Amino acid sequence: MTTIPPLAGPMAPHATGVEVVRSPDLLAADVRAFLDDAETRCVEFGLAWFSNLAATVYPGSDELRFYVLRRHGAVLAVLPLRAERARLGWTLHAFGNFYTTQFEPLFAPRCCAADLVPLMAAMQSDFPGLSALRLAPMDPTGQPFQLVIEAMRLAGWRPFDFFCFGNWYQPVDGSWIAYLAQRSGTLRSTIKRMTKKFGGDGGTLEIVTGSADVARAIDAYNLVYASSWKQAEPYPEFMPGLARTCAGNGSLRLGLAWLNGKPIAAQLWIVAHGRAEIYKVAYDEGFKAYAPGTLLTALLMEHAIEVDKVIEVDYLIGDDPYKKTWMSHRRERWGIIAYNPRSVGGLAGWAREVLGRRVKALRARLKAVSAPA
């Protein structure tokens, strides 16, 4: 861990400095507590998530960073990032990858944009020639999103926002029966018919939640995933690591559908702090006629509503049509890309960004003009 002193001058007179930590394992106890508190808003803001990501996706990487801003010794902000070197300089990204469904720089309630300027100085000191910062996916309605954009501007950077994906979710205020009554008649009929057919042919469903059964459940999940339509995982240890982590803290809900002893569908949900998040779904296409994915979703949804008493179920990434069958609400995740115009790479990136956006806007106008009335 290294400590970088704050900027001189009036921009952030109360900041005491920035700690640069290269591994989640090296974070101080108060920083870990800061992340634990953030985890109550989203599991991907917590230490357990970052630890599994570092161990299974970026093992031994020297380019992971936790920038910890302190004021009078107290943690004011934590920014988890990873670096990538490009031809014209470094780019810092949100510490995540395609597994990440939401990212957020973590700020204390009293933190303001001017306080964050020393973080920019620390990044530039850590990575000379730093050209860009890319943070995604984020909640565009949240305070951190606006705070980052304002801080970038104060630091002399050029920020832009961009769309990432749609996110379907379901607020829960009532029973499973009430929820199901609001779904389509087709879905209700499918659940009823397939439950009878599946059970009659020797099918069973289960939900694994604890460490005692997690190894068996991971093996079954891997078998299903290998037989599904999905491409092989580029980081095969991430999902097993996540399952073990969640089993250890009680948040795992790993649903399995079995037919005569063979796993034919699997879903990994995480339930914590009043929210159920659907991370992975897969089924063996050879048994599609049983609609095992639908049966598992129904089982897990009922459990989340009736047993876990969640207030929200989240389908996370994407506007897949099937998600509308189960969810009633949609929001969006956006990202921020900011360029450092005082670096060659940042100046070039800024120019490309401005030109690209102007071309896109021009094409949209031309398309609108040429569209039939």
Secondary structure, DSSP 8 states (H G I E B T S, - for coil): -EEE---SSTTSTT--EEEEES-GGG--HHHHHHHHHHHTT-GGGSHHHHHHHHHHTSTT-S-EEEEEEEETTEEEEEEEEEEEEETTEEEEEES--TT-S----EE-TT--GGGGHHHHHHHHHHSTT--EEEEEEE-TTSHHHHHHHHHHHHTT-EEEEEEEEEEEEEE--S-HHHHHHTS-HHHHHHHHHHHHHHHHTTEEEEEE-SGGGHHHHHHHHHHHHHHSSS---SSTTHHHHHHHHHHHHT-EEEEEEEETTEEEEEEEEEEETTEEEEEEEEE-GGGGGG-HHHHHHHHHHHHHHHTS--SEEE--S---TTHHHH--EEEEEEEEEEE-TTSHHHHHHHHHHHHHHHHHHHHHHHHHHHS--
